[in-house]
Amino acid sequence: MSTYTDTAAEYGGERYASQGEAEYARRLDLLQAAGQVDGWRRGREWVLLDAPRRRDRIVYVPDFEVEVGGARRVVDFKGVVTPVFSLKATIRARPVLGGLHQVYERAAWGRPASCRPPAR
């Protein structure tokens, strides 16, 4: 259960943490159908700092992984700016994921930045 009263939602047979996240998945499907996104999937676990015991590892699990123009972007969708969101936004510029581009989406923002073609 979320502290910020998000309501879980389903889209395409998948359960999402919030209605906004499910809507973002729907938008990614539309952008993929239009050819603006090469592909996307739910985020997988990225080990940032390994440890002998799994419970001691530091991991990052983004909401989505989006392929655009040959580049993979990891996306966190947030409807509310929380202290955790602010912390992630602070460290997002650092190459913690092996050079992957991290994008943070908010419900109030326009077209997802993660779906724009990369600047050349």
Stockholm file with secondary structure:
# STOCKHOLM 1.0

chainA/1-120         MSTYTDTAAEYGGERYASQGEAEYARRLDLLQAAGQVDGWRRGREWVLLDAPRRRDRIVYVPDFEVEVGGARRVVDFKGVVTPVFSLKATIRARPVLGGLHQVYERAAWGRPASCRPPAR
#=GR chainA/1-120 SS CCTTCCCCEEETTEEESSHHHHHHHHHHHHHHHTTSCSEEEECCCEEEECCSSGGGCEEECCSEEEEETTEEEEEEEESSCCHHHHHHHHHTTSCTTTTCEEEEEETTSSSCGGGSCCCC
#=GC SS_cons         CCTTCCCCEEETTEEESSHHHHHHHHHHHHHHHTTSCSEEEECCCEEEECCSSGGGCEEECCSEEEEETTEEEEEEEESSCCHHHHHHHHHTTSCTTTTCEEEEEETTSSSCGGGSCCCC
//
